Amino acid sequence: MGITGDILETTDELVIQNRHLKLTPVRKVENQELTDAAELLNATVNSETRAQLYKTYLPADTRLHSNNTLCGRSATSWVVMLHTVDKGGGINLDLAFFSGSQQPNLTPAVISTSRDLCGTFWYQK
């Protein structure tokens, strides 16, 4: 909860600190890209895992919990949402936020040199 505070996920938006981020679905994240996303988010892929890339927008100057921002001096433009079910039946939500005008490339070699990855977050329901 340190940067974002609690979040609420609906079918077309994320609510973070009373800020409504509209989510526009871009594509499902599948196959090798799903494996890459899971690696980025330190998540385990299983038969219940699903992921989606969304276009969004959060201005750079938007302050969240404890006066934090998501992408520093850049606007937040993209979010990868990965849902998993753990062995106990709990639902995990992993998020990776990105800045930039281009869709993020989730390949580890690209991510390791990218300046567009803003942060990754994990939540459990």
C-alpha positions, 0 to 999 in steps of 0.5 A, spaced: 500 500 500 506 504 500 505 508 493 498 507 490 494 505 497 488 501 496 486 500 489 479 498 486 478 494 479 472 494 475 471 492 468 473 498 465 477 502 470 482 502 476 481 506 481 487 508 485 487 514 491 480 516 488 483 517 481 479 513 476 484 511 470 480 509 464 482 502 461 482 501 454 483 494 452 489 493 447 490 486 447 491 479 451 498 477 453 499 470 451 504 465 450 511 467 451 509 474 452 505 472 458 511 468 461 515 474 460 510 478 464 510 473 469 517 474 470 517 481 470 512 481 475 515 475 479 508 471 478 507 464 477 504 462 471 498 456 471 492 454 468 488 460 471 493 465 469 490 471 464 493 478 462 491 484 458 495 490 456 491 496 457 492 503 454 490 508 460 492 515 462 495 518 469 498 525 468 505 525 471 503 530 477 498 526 480 499 524 487 498 518 490 498 515 497 504 519 501 505 524 495 508 518 491 507 518 483 506 512 478 511 514 473 515 520 476 516 526 471 512 522 466 505 520 465 502 513 465 500 511 459 500 503 459 498 498 464 499 490 464 494 487 469 496 479 470 491 475 474 493 469 478 489 464 483 494 461 488 494 454 491 489 457 497 484 459 492 486 467 493 486 471 487 492 475 486 493 482 481 499 484 479 500 490 475 506 493 471 505 501 469 509 504 463 510 511 460 511 512 453 507 512 446 509 505 444 506 499 447 511 496 452 515 490 450 515 485 455 521 481 453 526 481 459 532 484 455 528 490 452 525 491 459 532 491 462 534 497 458 527 500 458 526 507 461 518 506 460 517 501 466 514 505 472 513 500 477 510 493 478 505 492 484 502 486 487 495 486 490 491 480 493 484 479 494 
